[in-house]
């Protein structure tokens, strides 16, 4: 199985960001499992949320089609009932298979003033075929009760826009999550100049594949490593 982290810069032109996303996806092998950074298409465009939500609608249509060849996850600016949500979407086999609004909005960038928190009940393990998947969106990674909710997942996805001053925190937490939950972690962060990068593909053994110089990180993984680790160090996580 091929995991892919798209470590991309978000620019001011939303349409160009969407084109860059599609171009990047098409560069990786078919059937790859791909994650883009949090709000990659528009960033925290607080002064232009209506247009941000419009590019999200266009992206959903295009990514549905692309997901006939790939599995793709990212967060989008979604407008519902005059409220805006930072919502994770995952596309597979031409469909949206899971959505999840960001519940823990970041306290240092006024996210609470512009976005409405998603429902915590949507943060749970879900299935794509036989794969058990979990998602935490950026700041949610700091809440250890969420780690417990996702215990038993095969892969945990962390789409992020994590700031450079807390770079080491992102690396420590994503690696610790893989070790604590004995699973693969696919963590993707923005490559903007004020962001930490440090995207990674981390194994259940805690081996982290990171490279800040790349816009596309990918690693072939063996899902059998999950059972190997859970047998080797049995802490009662069910397969």
N, C-alpha and C positions, 0 to 999 in steps of 0.2 A: 504494500500500500504506500502511496506517495503523498506525504503531507507537504503543503506549500504555505509559506508565510509571505504575503506581499507587503514589503516594507517601503511604502510609497509616500511621496510628498503630496499634500493637498494644496492645490493652487486656487486662486480666486475665481477662475472660470470653471463653473460646475460641469458644463458640457464636455470640456476638455478632460476633466477628471474622469468622467464616465468612459470616454474613449480610451484613456490610458489604462483604466481598469480592465476593459475588455481586451485590449492589446496584450496586457500582462498575462491575463488568464490564458489566452491562446498560445502563449509561449511554453506552457508547461504540458507534460504528458496528459493525454486524455485519462479520465477516471480519477484524476488527482483530487484530493480533499484540500480546498483552498480557503484561506482566511485573509480578509483585508482589514486595514486599521479601522478603528472606531470613527464613524462619521467621515469616512475618507472622501466622499463625493463633495462635501461642502464645508467640513469643519464645523466649528461652533459659530455659524453665521447668524448671530443674534439679530443683526440689522437686515437680514434678508431671508427670514425663515419660510416665507411663502414660496419663494423660488427654490429654496432648498427642498421643500416638500414636493415641488413639481418635478425636480430632477430625480427624486426618489421613485416617483410613479413611472417615469421613463425607464429607470434602472430595473425595476421589478419586471417589466415586460421583457427586457433584453436578457436579464439574468435567468429568467425562466427557460428561455430557449437555449442559452448556453449550458444550463444544468442538465441537458440531455447527454452532455459529454463530460461534465465535471460536477462536483459537489462544491457549492460556493456559499460562504458565510460572510456577513458584514452587518454593520448597523447603519440605519437610515433615519433621516428626519421625517417623521410621519405626522400629518395633521389629522386630528379626529375631534369633532365637536368643538372647534375653535381652540383646541389645546394641541401642543406639540410634544411629541414623544421621541426619545432616542431609542429606537427599536431594532433589535437584532432580527435578521431574516436569514434563513438558510434554505437554499434551493437545491433540489435533487430530482432527477428524472422528470424535469419539466414542471415541477410544482414547488410551491412554498410548503415545506414540511414542518416548520416550527417558527414561531415568532415569540419575542420576549422583550418587553420594555425594560429599560434600565431602571432599577428600583432605587439604588443608592446613588443619588446625584452628587456630583463633585462639589465640595464645599468652598473651594478656593477660586472658582472661575464664574460664579453667579449662575451656574447651571440651573439651580432651583428657581431662579427668577423667570426663566424662559421655557423650561421643559417641565412637564408633569411626570411624576414618578410612575413607573410601570408597576403592575401588580406582582408582589413577591411570589404568589402561588404559581406563577409561570416559570419560576426558576426551579427546574427539576430535571432529572434525567429523562431523555427521550430517545427513541430508536430511529435509526436510519438502516433499514435492513436488520442485520444482526448486531450492528454497532450500537453501543450505548454512549450517548453524547450528552455533555453538560456544557453550559455557557455561563461565564461571569464577564460582565462588561466593565473593563478598566477599574475604576475605584472600588467596585464590588469585590475585587481580589483581596482587599484588606479585611474583609469580614469573615472570620473563621467559621461562623455558623453556616455560611454558604458552602464552605469546603465540605462540611459534614453532609449537607443536602445532596452533594454531588458524589459522595463516596459510592464507589461501584461503577462509575463511568469508565469506559475504555479510553475516551479522549475528552479532555476538557479544553474548550476554546476560550481564549482571552483576547478579544478585540479591544485595542486600547489607543488612547491619545494621552500618553503618560509623560509628564514633564521631565526635562533633563536634570533638574536639581535632585530628583528622586530616582535616578537611573539605577543605582545599586539596589534600592528597595524592589524595583520591578524584577531585576535579575534574581534576587534572593527569594522573593515570594513565588515567582513562577516555577523556579527549581524546587522549592520546598513543597509546593502543591503536588508536583509529580511524584515526589518521594512519599509524602504523607498519604496520598490517595492511591499510590501504586498504579499509576496510569500514565498515558502520554498526555502532554500538555502542548497545545499549539497556540503560542502567544504571538500576536502581531501588534506592532506599535507604529505610530506615525514616524516618518523620516523628516519632518519639518525641522528647521534649525533649532527651535526651542524645545524639541521633543527628545526623549531618551534613546530612541531606537531600541536596541537590545531585544529585538524580536527573537523568538527561539522556538525550537522543536526539542522538547525535553522528554527523555525516556523514563519509564518507571524506575530505572536504576539511578536516575538523577543526572544522566549524561546530557549536557545541553549543547545543542548545535546553534550557534549564534554568529552573525557576521554583519557588523554595522555598515560595511562597505557595499553590501548587495541590496538591490531592490526586490529580488526574488530569492528567497531561501527555500530549499526543498531537501527532503530527506526521505529515503525509502525506509519504511519501518516494518517490523515483524510483530503482529499483534499477539503472537505467542509469548512475547516477552512479558505481557501483563500477567498471565498465569504463572510464568516462571518466577516472577518477583513475589507474587502473592503466596506461592508455595514455599519459596525460600524463606520469606519473612512473614509468617502467618499472623496477621493482626485482625483476622475475622472480616476481611472485605470479601464479599461474595462476588464470584465471577458471573 
